[in-house]
Amino acid sequence: MPNLIITGIPRSGTTLAAAIVDQSPDALCLSEPDHHVDLMNGAATAAEFVRQLCLDFDAIRRTILAGGSVLDRRCPDGTPVTNYFTSHMLDGRRKPAFMIRGITRSALSPDFVLGVKHNALYSAVLPEIVQSGCFRVVAIIRDPVAVLKSWRSLDLPISRGRLPAGERFWPELHALGRADLNLTDKQIRICDLLLGRFEHFADRIVVVPYEVFVTDPARLLAAAAIPISTSSQVDALRRRTPTSEHADQDTVVLINRIRQLAELGQVPSIARHYRYPAAAATTDQTNQALI
């Protein structure tokens, strides 16, 4: 299947995954094209939206093969974005690190891998995407503690407990975004809702943990049905591997709350995927447990 959808938990590494696919031979991967949000807003049903997606993938493929350009989020030099935001500034904020520009791609075969990445938007209509049979789907997941810490470092709707792009065609996500819960509990439950959706379709999609593909990018490329051309390609991708983060007090608080909710049976999907140290009371204990 030459049409590839990349989705996953927001801030789980989907942008990096799209960039890795984009830099592979005979492939192009776009990152959150705005007009797909427009297609969603203009569709009467989730099924209609996915039908429009299928048609748009065909239109993008024709445009590229004809030598035309399509808009994408890119670095100023035209290379794919690996992270939408800068590192922490002196004031603690993180700023956007991309621009929207037209890109072209030459020397692609007619059935080149065309990927598009969107998180909440595609996760919301995943049942219809799977049913359509038009796409190979890769979903990226990540330890919820790292995800929540990233959400808290940014000024995005999910930083306030909302995923608007996914709410129109996903009633449970819509209700959760408006639930009377504290922000931490709401964000933890959003992670669990997304994990549960990917679990449900695990026999029809490929779920790849961030912690796996940053150390073994060949696993990601295999999931996307992209052949590894050379060993040097794999070595270059492995150099992207991030260093582990120090477990600060915020990490301890998040771990303890996730454990509490898991013990109450309120985040079953997180409980099945991730294990946290018991009674994480100090940063020293947590750091030792995460080594």
Rosetta silent file (secondary structure, phi, psi, omega in degrees, C-alpha in Angstrom):
SEQUENCE: MPNLIITGIPRSGTTLAAAIVDQSPDALCLSEPDHHVDLMNGAATAAEFVRQLCLDFDAIRRTILAGGSVLDRRCPDGTPVTNYFTSHMLDGRRKPAFMIRGITRSALSPDFVLGVKHNALYSAVLPEIVQSGCFRVVAIIRDPVAVLKSWRSLDLPISRGRLPAGERFWPELHALGRADLNLTDKQIRICDLLLGRFEHFADRIVVVPYEVFVTDPARLLAAAAIPISTSSQVDALRRRTPTSEHADQDTVVLINRIRQLAELGQVPSIARHYRYPAAAATTDQTNQALI
SCORE:     score description
SCORE:     0.000 S_00000001
   1 L     0.000  111.347 -175.705    0.000    0.000    0.000 S_00000001
   2 L   -77.917  -12.170  177.498    1.819    3.169   -1.158 S_00000001
   3 E   -92.454  123.864 -173.921   -0.418    5.526    0.857 S_00000001
   4 E  -121.087  130.055  171.733    0.826    5.875    4.435 S_00000001
   5 E  -109.837  129.266  172.407   -0.844    7.537    7.395 S_00000001
   6 E  -110.927  124.471  177.087    1.226    8.346   10.467 S_00000001
   7 E  -137.156 -175.500  179.857   -0.714    9.140   13.592 S_00000001
   8 E   155.045 -171.684  176.990   -0.180    8.749   17.307 S_00000001
   9 L   -73.576  130.786  178.500   -0.205   10.479   20.651 S_00000001
  10 L   -55.298  137.438 -178.758    0.637   14.178   20.216 S_00000001
  11 L    67.998   29.526  178.303    4.295   14.909   21.105 S_00000001
  12 L  -103.340    2.106 -179.442    5.187   11.227   20.912 S_00000001
  13 L   107.710   13.434 -179.651    7.647   11.554   18.038 S_00000001
  14 H   -66.366  -33.893  178.091    5.279   11.475   15.060 S_00000001
  15 H   -65.479  -42.851  175.804    6.994   14.510   13.502 S_00000001
  16 H   -63.009  -41.715  178.748   10.367   12.771   13.736 S_00000001
  17 H   -60.626  -43.093  178.746    8.824    9.593   12.306 S_00000001
  18 H   -62.820  -38.748  179.623    7.442   11.551    9.345 S_00000001
  19 H   -66.036  -38.699  178.491   10.865   13.124    8.754 S_00000001
  20 H   -64.303  -43.912  177.330   12.569    9.720    8.743 S_00000001
  21 H   -62.425  -43.156 -176.081   10.080    8.418    6.188 S_00000001
  22 H   -62.327  -32.027 -178.044   10.465   11.584    4.099 S_00000001
  23 L   -86.337    3.358  178.584   14.245   11.164    3.883 S_00000001
  24 L   -84.813  154.139  178.111   13.941    7.599    2.627 S_00000001
  25 L   -60.947  142.866  175.234   14.362    6.725   -1.051 S_00000001
  26 L    56.583   44.822 -179.740   11.191    6.854   -3.169 S_00000001
  27 E  -148.380  152.380  171.901    9.121    8.457   -0.430 S_00000001
  28 E  -142.526  131.947  179.680    7.510   11.759    0.489 S_00000001
  29 E  -132.741  120.960 -179.791    5.897   12.436    3.849 S_00000001
  30 E   -94.017  153.738 -174.575    3.937   15.597    4.646 S_00000001
  31 E  -118.796  101.767  174.373    3.442   16.929    8.144 S_00000001
  32 L    54.737   59.716  176.210   -0.065   18.056    9.137 S_00000001
  33 L   -60.914  132.164 -176.410   -1.288   19.774    5.952 S_00000001
  34 H   -62.138  -31.897 -175.669   -3.818   22.423    6.921 S_00000001
  35 H   -69.529  -16.502  173.865   -6.198   21.536    4.122 S_00000001
  36 H   -71.905  -31.626  171.888   -6.893   18.154    5.711 S_00000001
  37 H   -65.358  -39.217  176.878   -8.386   20.017    8.670 S_00000001
  38 H   -62.748  -40.577  176.946  -10.488   21.908    6.130 S_00000001
  39 H   -60.771  -41.788  178.889  -11.627   18.603    4.620 S_00000001
  40 H   -62.862  -46.120 -177.874  -12.654   17.406    8.075 S_00000001
  41 H   -66.179  -27.112 -178.783  -14.602   20.588    8.831 S_00000001
  42 H   -90.475   -6.830 -177.880  -16.387   20.385    5.490 S_00000001
  43 L   -88.645  142.023  179.778  -17.369   16.729    5.749 S_00000001
  44 L   -78.351  -29.491 -177.835  -20.790   15.730    7.058 S_00000001
  45 L  -138.809  165.504  176.673  -19.577   12.397    8.436 S_00000001
  46 H   -63.206  -38.916  179.935  -16.335   10.654    9.344 S_00000001
  47 H   -63.395  -40.471  178.175  -16.796    8.293    6.387 S_00000001
  48 H   -65.052  -40.967  177.678  -17.136   11.225    4.000 S_00000001
  49 H   -57.910  -45.264 -178.261  -13.999   12.824    5.437 S_00000001
  50 H   -68.352  -35.145  174.623  -12.003    9.630    4.836 S_00000001
  51 H   -61.070  -41.032  177.409  -13.339    9.375    1.288 S_00000001
  52 H   -65.500  -35.695  175.941  -12.047   12.899    0.711 S_00000001
  53 H   -60.676  -45.792 -179.971   -8.680   11.867    2.203 S_00000001
  54 H   -58.137  -44.466  179.432   -8.386    9.013   -0.285 S_00000001
  55 H   -65.609  -37.517 -177.565   -9.088   11.407   -3.171 S_00000001
  56 H   -71.001  -37.170  174.376   -6.640   13.976   -1.834 S_00000001
  57 H   -58.051  -42.269  178.315   -3.811   11.453   -1.549 S_00000001
  58 H   -62.657  -40.851 -179.241   -4.404   10.657   -5.221 S_00000001
  59 H   -66.455  -41.309  177.833   -4.357   14.374   -6.083 S_00000001
  60 H   -63.034  -43.097 -179.982   -1.095   14.967   -4.177 S_00000001
  61 H   -60.609  -45.124  179.863    0.515   11.992   -5.904 S_00000001
  62 H   -62.991  -42.181 -179.731   -0.486   13.293   -9.344 S_00000001
  63 H   -60.660  -47.184 -178.365    0.794   16.787   -8.520 S_00000001
  64 H   -64.805  -44.522 -177.903    4.187   15.541   -7.361 S_00000001
  65 H   -66.975  -25.526  178.095    4.636   13.153  -10.292 S_00000001
  66 L   -84.577    1.071  178.722    3.775   15.993  -12.682 S_00000001
  67 L    90.289    7.916  179.330    6.564   18.124  -11.192 S_00000001
  68 L   -82.749  178.368 -178.937    4.291   20.371   -9.171 S_00000001
  69 L  -116.668  154.681  174.692    4.683   21.495   -5.567 S_00000001
  70 E  -129.500  152.902 -178.989    2.646   20.903   -2.436 S_00000001
  71 E   -80.596  143.166  178.453    2.657   22.846    0.827 S_00000001
  72 E  -154.974  159.112  171.903    4.318   21.355    3.877 S_00000001
  73 E   -79.343  121.656 -174.393    5.787   22.274    7.257 S_00000001
  74 E  -141.553  161.712  167.908    9.530   22.450    6.686 S_00000001
  75 L   -69.563  159.813 -179.805   12.743   23.873    8.052 S_00000001
  76 L   -54.434  -29.218 -179.312   13.855   27.089    6.308 S_00000001
  77 L   -86.237    2.461  177.367   16.314   25.086    4.187 S_00000001
  78 L    93.366   -8.107  177.863   13.543   22.785    2.968 S_00000001
  79 L   -74.355  157.002 -177.995   14.517   19.736    5.009 S_00000001
  80 E   -67.082  145.360  177.601   11.768   17.969    6.959 S_00000001
  81 L   -74.125  135.226  175.209   10.965   19.196   10.451 S_00000001
  82 L  -103.404  -16.552  177.548   11.894   16.756   13.215 S_00000001
  83 L  -155.451  127.650 -176.492   10.376   18.807   16.050 S_00000001
  84 L   -68.090  -16.710 -170.727    7.890   21.658   15.670 S_00000001
  85 E  -127.157  151.290  177.048    9.358   23.585   18.595 S_00000001
  86 L   -70.990  171.213  169.676   12.721   24.928   19.710 S_00000001
  87 L   -67.754  168.952 -178.260   14.492   23.892   22.881 S_00000001
  88 L   -58.548  131.401  174.862   13.572   25.777   26.037 S_00000001
  89 L   -82.666  176.983 -179.385   14.363   29.486   25.826 S_00000001
  90 L   -61.591  -30.940  179.968   15.673   31.489   28.775 S_00000001
  91 L   -86.592    5.307  177.860   12.104   32.400   29.740 S_00000001
  92 L    89.304   -9.609 -178.496   11.081   28.722   29.702 S_00000001
  93 L   -84.122  161.721  174.644    8.994   29.003   26.550 S_00000001
  94 L  -124.423  132.917 -174.023    9.414   26.991   23.344 S_00000001
  95 L  -108.103  153.774  176.974    8.811   28.649   20.008 S_00000001
  96 E   -57.738  142.808 -176.032    7.697   27.207   16.642 S_00000001
  97 L  -128.704   42.810  179.367   10.628   26.058   14.527 S_00000001
  98 L  -148.686  167.880  173.386    9.084   25.554   11.093 S_00000001
  99 E  -137.414  156.017  177.199    7.666   27.389    8.118 S_00000001
 100 E   -97.660  123.217 -176.082    5.042   26.418    5.546 S_00000001
 101 E  -147.560  161.100  176.359    6.474   26.309    2.048 S_00000001
 102 E   -78.450  139.739  177.664    6.016   24.586   -1.272 S_00000001
 103 E  -129.483  151.442  174.115    8.126   21.499   -1.923 S_00000001
 104 L  -123.965  166.299  177.842    8.758   19.368   -4.984 S_00000001
 105 L  -150.351  124.248 -177.991   10.233   15.910   -5.351 S_00000001
 106 L  -106.478  167.336  173.680   11.750   14.462   -8.511 S_00000001
 107 L    60.751   33.286  175.239   12.697   10.975   -9.665 S_00000001
 108 L   -95.696  146.555  176.383    9.941    9.221   -7.737 S_00000001
 109 L   -76.038  160.301 -179.254    8.310    6.066   -9.052 S_00000001
 110 L   -58.017  -29.980 -179.658    4.545    6.131   -9.728 S_00000001
 111 L  -107.069   35.647  177.093    3.888    4.052   -6.614 S_00000001
 112 L   -58.579  155.486  177.839    6.246    5.957   -4.291 S_00000001
 113 E   -73.193  115.804  175.968    5.356    5.910   -0.597 S_00000001
 114 E  -107.380  111.279 -179.762    3.212    8.983    0.061 S_00000001
 115 E  -110.454  150.665  171.959    2.827    9.590    3.770 S_00000001
 116 E  -138.493  136.741 -178.678    0.916   12.217    5.701 S_00000001
 117 E  -110.865  127.543  168.813    1.113   12.771    9.444 S_00000001
 118 L  -150.760  139.625 -176.350   -1.708   14.050   11.641 S_00000001
 119 L   -90.342  -84.182 -176.854   -2.323   12.990   15.228 S_00000001
 120 H   -59.853  -38.129 -176.031   -5.763   13.755   16.687 S_00000001
 121 H   -58.551  -48.546 -178.262   -7.277   14.309   13.249 S_00000001
 122 H   -80.834  -32.449  178.113   -6.532   10.823   11.958 S_00000001
 123 H   -61.755  -35.661 -177.846   -6.900    9.076   15.317 S_00000001
 124 H   -63.980  -32.486 -177.592  -10.477   10.351   15.534 S_00000001
 125 L  -112.882   25.563 -179.180  -11.467    8.637   12.290 S_00000001
 126 H   -57.100  -39.888  177.261   -9.187    5.609   12.597 S_00000001
 127 H   -56.957  -43.174 -179.323  -12.130    3.148   12.325 S_00000001
 128 H   -72.302  -35.402  176.665  -13.110    4.663    8.981 S_00000001
 129 H   -61.895  -46.130  179.639   -9.474    4.882    7.802 S_00000001
 130 H   -63.664  -43.376 -177.968   -8.966    1.185    8.509 S_00000001
 131 H   -65.454  -30.344 -176.900  -12.258    0.262    6.868 S_00000001
 132 H   -64.701  -31.137 -177.522  -11.426    2.220    3.714 S_00000001
 133 L    71.615   11.428 -176.829   -8.498   -0.027    2.848 S_00000001
 134 L   -89.362  -12.932 -167.802   -6.743    2.954    1.215 S_00000001
 135 L  -137.042  146.257  159.594   -3.895    3.327    3.686 S_00000001
 136 E   -85.672  138.162 -175.414   -1.163    1.622    5.613 S_00000001
 137 E  -122.048  128.939  172.788   -1.326    3.069    9.150 S_00000001
 138 E  -118.934  126.069  177.945    1.520    3.536   11.635 S_00000001
 139 E  -112.549  128.323 -179.384    0.674    4.818   15.118 S_00000001
 140 E  -100.190  130.667  176.690    3.431    6.173   17.365 S_00000001
 141 E  -121.421  164.950 -179.046    3.067    5.885   21.133 S_00000001
 142 L  -156.161  155.605  176.334    5.272    7.068   23.986 S_00000001
 143 L   -49.049  122.029 -177.319    5.530    6.888   27.763 S_00000001
 144 H   -57.020  -28.398  179.032    2.708    9.184   28.997 S_00000001
 145 H   -62.970  -47.661  178.043    5.010   10.847   31.539 S_00000001
 146 H   -63.716  -38.397  179.586    7.289   12.175   28.793 S_00000001
 147 H   -63.229  -49.537 -177.918    4.244   13.132   26.712 S_00000001
 148 H   -63.582  -37.169  178.457    2.571   15.093   29.512 S_00000001
 149 H   -64.997  -36.464  176.318    5.785   16.921   30.351 S_00000001
 150 H   -66.914  -43.842  177.964    6.058   17.995   26.718 S_00000001
 151 H   -56.292  -40.286 -176.544    2.426   19.166   26.698 S_00000001
 152 H   -72.660  -18.442 -178.429    3.124   21.274   29.787 S_00000001
 153 L   -87.615   -3.071 -174.616    6.128   22.958   28.172 S_00000001
 154 L  -121.936  169.801  174.594    4.059   24.325   25.272 S_00000001
 155 L  -114.895   80.909 -179.138    1.085   26.589   24.668 S_00000001
 156 L  -128.097  163.829  176.114   -1.215   24.308   22.682 S_00000001
 157 H   -54.446  -38.032  179.828   -4.854   23.229   23.105 S_00000001
 158 H   -68.120  -23.633  174.798   -3.652   19.915   24.553 S_00000001
 159 H   -63.993  -19.339  178.186   -1.691   21.916   27.133 S_00000001
 160 H  -111.205   12.264  173.858   -5.158   22.907   28.363 S_00000001
 161 L    87.510   26.673 -179.573   -6.690   19.450   28.005 S_00000001
 162 L  -133.595  147.331  171.398   -8.220   19.684   24.525 S_00000001
 163 L  -129.403   75.327 -172.130   -7.611   18.086   21.126 S_00000001
 164 H   -56.827  -34.766 -177.083  -10.004   20.097   18.917 S_00000001
 165 H   -64.109  -21.460 -178.636   -8.893   18.475   15.646 S_00000001
 166 H  -104.902   -3.502 -168.782  -10.150   15.116   16.881 S_00000001
 167 H   -80.674  -27.076 -173.796  -13.286   16.094   18.747 S_00000001
 168 L   -64.273  -42.428 -176.559  -15.809   16.476   15.921 S_00000001
 169 L  -108.774   17.285  178.106  -15.869   12.802   14.915 S_00000001
 170 L  -135.226   89.390 -174.192  -14.824   11.246   18.243 S_00000001
 171 H   -56.096  -38.966 -178.824  -17.587   11.733   20.841 S_00000001
 172 H   -63.984  -39.340  178.110  -15.553   10.266   23.704 S_00000001
 173 H   -69.034  -38.968  177.402  -12.705   12.700   23.070 S_00000001
 174 H   -59.948  -46.981 -178.803  -15.178   15.574   22.783 S_00000001
 175 H   -66.184  -39.284 -178.451  -16.757   14.670   26.126 S_00000001
 176 H   -66.288  -36.802  179.401  -13.404   14.198   27.832 S_00000001
 177 H   -64.446  -22.592 -178.996  -12.196   17.613   26.711 S_00000001
 178 L  -108.490    5.582 -178.181  -15.179   19.177   28.465 S_00000001
 179 L   -69.369  151.550  179.245  -15.220   16.932   31.533 S_00000001
 180 L   -85.682   76.702 -179.942  -14.996   18.458   34.998 S_00000001
 181 L  -130.539  155.477  173.315  -11.570   17.054   35.820 S_00000001
 182 L   -69.258  159.742 -170.557   -8.323   18.621   36.911 S_00000001
 183 H   -60.220  -42.859 -178.373   -5.899   19.169   34.044 S_00000001
 184 H   -61.599  -47.294 -179.696   -3.488   16.370   34.948 S_00000001
 185 H   -63.486  -38.599  179.744   -6.216   13.740   35.204 S_00000001
 186 H   -64.513  -44.462 -179.528   -7.786   14.927   31.959 S_00000001
 187 H   -65.950  -39.724  177.534   -4.477   14.722   30.093 S_00000001
 188 H   -61.607  -41.775 -179.767   -3.711   11.263   31.490 S_00000001
 189 H   -69.381  -32.214  174.598   -7.126   10.051   30.356 S_00000001
 190 H   -64.123  -43.919  175.258   -6.612   11.505   26.887 S_00000001
 191 H   -56.994  -44.275 -178.632   -3.401    9.480   26.614 S_00000001
 192 H   -65.539  -39.235  178.831   -5.303    6.384   27.718 S_00000001
 193 H   -62.051  -43.829  178.538   -8.107    7.021   25.223 S_00000001
 194 H   -65.353  -45.927  178.264   -5.609    7.267   22.357 S_00000001
 195 H   -59.057  -41.284  179.946   -3.715    4.167   23.454 S_00000001
 196 H   -62.492  -38.401  178.459   -6.998    2.270   23.698 S_00000001
 197 H   -65.867  -42.863  179.804   -7.942    3.202   20.158 S_00000001
 198 H   -67.363  -36.863  176.286   -4.615    2.010   18.773 S_00000001
 199 H   -58.927  -43.625 -175.008   -4.907   -1.201   20.806 S_00000001
 200 H   -60.303  -31.901 -177.583   -8.345   -1.883   19.347 S_00000001
 201 L  -108.112   23.775 -174.315   -6.965   -1.846   15.803 S_00000001
 202 L   -62.526  -21.334  178.496   -3.626   -3.496   16.575 S_00000001
 203 L   -86.869   -4.871 -177.896   -4.360   -6.274   14.081 S_00000001
 204 L  -120.301  -12.687  178.711   -4.945   -3.752   11.265 S_00000001
 205 L  -129.237  173.141  176.060   -2.316   -1.086   11.960 S_00000001
 206 E  -113.188  121.848  178.748    1.289   -1.073   13.174 S_00000001
 207 E   -99.757  123.336 -176.810    1.924    0.462   16.596 S_00000001
 208 E  -123.337  118.052  176.301    5.526    1.600   17.105 S_00000001
 209 E   -68.830  139.814  175.218    6.782    2.942   20.450 S_00000001
 210 H   -53.759  -42.708 -176.439    8.910    6.075   20.268 S_00000001
 211 H   -62.631  -20.389  178.671   11.399    4.410   22.591 S_00000001
 212 H   -86.505  -50.396 -170.301   11.877    1.686   19.952 S_00000001
 213 H   -75.786  -21.646  177.327   12.205    3.610   16.727 S_00000001
 214 L   -73.113  -21.502  176.220   14.637    6.258   18.001 S_00000001
 215 L  -100.204  -20.644  179.384   17.131    3.493   18.777 S_00000001
 216 L  -139.552   75.168 -176.639   16.147    1.226   15.891 S_00000001
 217 H   -61.023  -18.997  177.233   14.760    3.331   13.007 S_00000001
 218 H   -61.449  -29.979  177.891   14.711    0.246   10.815 S_00000001
 219 H   -64.681  -39.660  177.987   11.656   -0.869   12.806 S_00000001
 220 H   -66.330  -46.366 -178.689    9.828    2.288   11.780 S_00000001
 221 H   -64.258  -35.853  176.181   10.795    1.950    8.131 S_00000001
 222 H   -64.161  -40.571  178.371    9.696   -1.689    8.145 S_00000001
 223 H   -63.274  -32.664  179.305    6.329   -0.632    9.572 S_00000001
 224 L   -87.598    3.487 -179.896    6.015    1.900    6.740 S_00000001
 225 L    62.114   38.801  177.958    6.999   -0.775    4.180 S_00000001
 226 L  -111.197  122.523 -179.452   10.124    1.157    3.181 S_00000001
 227 L   -69.901  145.464  173.682   13.215   -0.932    2.411 S_00000001
 228 L   -80.878  120.982 -174.564   16.489   -0.080    4.112 S_00000001
 229 L   -79.883  -43.470 -176.666   18.878    0.840    1.321 S_00000001
 230 L  -145.344  160.023  176.209   22.211    0.804    3.158 S_00000001
 231 H   -67.166  -29.131  179.469   23.646    0.231    6.605 S_00000001
 232 H   -66.433  -30.629  176.763   24.879    3.841    6.577 S_00000001
 233 H   -62.663  -44.151  178.927   21.268    4.994    6.322 S_00000001
 234 H   -65.119  -42.928 -179.868   20.440    3.175    9.543 S_00000001
 235 H   -61.837  -40.321  179.347   23.560    4.515   11.269 S_00000001
 236 H   -64.114  -39.414  179.697   22.670    8.082   10.288 S_00000001
 237 H   -70.298  -34.571  179.962   19.173    7.679   11.675 S_00000001
 238 H   -64.871  -25.520 -179.951   20.465    6.169   14.902 S_00000001
 239 L   -68.536   -8.086  176.602   22.447    9.326   15.558 S_00000001
 240 L   -79.440  -10.305 -173.508   19.095   11.027   16.189 S_00000001
 241 L   -54.998  123.719 -178.736   18.683    9.069   19.416 S_00000001
 242 L   -77.634  160.588  173.577   17.953   11.532   22.245 S_00000001
 243 L   -80.989  153.532  179.851   19.575   11.424   25.618 S_00000001
 244 L   -69.885  149.750 -177.843   17.454   10.299   28.559 S_00000001
 245 L   -92.253  149.475  175.873   15.827   12.997   30.639 S_00000001
 246 L   -73.013  136.504 -179.532   16.420   13.587   34.326 S_00000001
 247 L   -83.860   99.970  179.696   13.437   12.623   36.466 S_00000001
 248 L   -86.951 -173.971 -176.185   12.526   15.828   38.309 S_00000001
 249 H   -64.284  -33.557  177.716    9.826   16.315   40.921 S_00000001
 250 H   -61.968  -37.602  177.028    7.184   16.847   38.241 S_00000001
 251 H   -61.692  -43.665 -179.736    8.025   13.396   36.879 S_00000001
 252 H   -61.054  -44.442 -179.564    7.509   11.878   40.304 S_00000001
 253 H   -61.827  -44.589 -179.232    4.112   13.539   40.686 S_00000001
 254 H   -65.044  -43.796  179.110    2.965   12.325   37.278 S_00000001
 255 H   -58.927  -46.693 -178.511    4.178    8.769   37.884 S_00000001
 256 H   -62.921  -39.580 -179.066    2.367    8.582   41.200 S_00000001
 257 H   -70.423  -39.807  177.125   -0.885    9.898   39.750 S_00000001
 258 H   -62.441  -40.907  178.205   -0.795    7.514   36.780 S_00000001
 259 H   -62.329  -41.623  178.754   -0.161    4.634   39.178 S_00000001
 260 H   -61.434  -46.778 -179.576   -3.127    5.690   41.315 S_00000001
 261 H   -65.972  -36.012  177.987   -5.462    5.873   38.330 S_00000001
 262 H   -65.164  -42.273  179.648   -4.161    2.534   37.027 S_00000001
 263 H   -64.895  -27.730  177.022   -4.797    0.862   40.377 S_00000001
 264 L   -84.051   -2.368  179.929   -8.363    2.217   40.257 S_00000001
 265 L    75.125   19.384 -174.635   -8.798    0.710   36.775 S_00000001
 266 L   -93.755  -11.540  176.216   -9.401    4.129   35.215 S_00000001
 267 L  -133.597   67.670 -172.314   -6.551    4.047   32.650 S_00000001
 268 H   -63.847  -34.516 -177.898   -6.478    0.403   31.545 S_00000001
 269 H   -70.200  -41.573  174.940   -4.581    0.946   28.293 S_00000001
 270 H   -60.316  -42.727 -178.164   -1.755    2.833   29.991 S_00000001
 271 H   -62.076  -32.696  179.532   -1.602    0.102   32.640 S_00000001
 272 H   -76.386  -28.459 -174.175   -1.164   -2.554   29.948 S_00000001
 273 H   -95.326  -31.111 -170.152    1.593   -0.703   28.098 S_00000001
 274 L  -131.284  141.895  177.290    3.659    0.987   30.817 S_00000001
 275 L  -120.336  134.716 -178.905    4.962    0.043   34.251 S_00000001
 276 L  -120.523  152.872 -178.674    6.116    2.616   36.791 S_00000001
 277 L   -62.132  141.609 -179.627    8.114    2.176   39.996 S_00000001
 278 L   -68.352  138.943  174.282    6.010    1.605   43.077 S_00000001
 279 L    48.701   56.844  178.372    5.615    4.518   45.475 S_00000001
 280 L   -70.341   96.949 -172.963    7.861    6.939   43.599 S_00000001
 281 L  -100.490  -25.570 -177.508    8.448    9.329   46.460 S_00000001
 282 L  -133.321  158.998  178.863   11.746   10.969   45.558 S_00000001
 283 H   -66.026  -32.950  179.228   13.576   11.927   42.410 S_00000001
 284 H   -62.908  -44.434  179.657   16.485    9.665   43.392 S_00000001
 285 H   -62.203  -43.599 -177.748   14.162    6.640   43.563 S_00000001
 286 H   -66.197  -42.534  179.371   12.620    7.511   40.212 S_00000001
 287 H   -60.401  -41.971  179.808   15.949    8.071   38.500 S_00000001
 288 H   -64.518  -38.850 -177.485   17.192    4.675   39.672 S_00000001
 289 H   -70.315  -27.201 -175.781   13.992    3.001   38.473 S_00000001
 290 H   -90.566   -6.806 -179.096   14.231    4.593   35.018 S_00000001
 291 L   -70.960    0.000    0.000   17.866    3.622   34.365 S_00000001
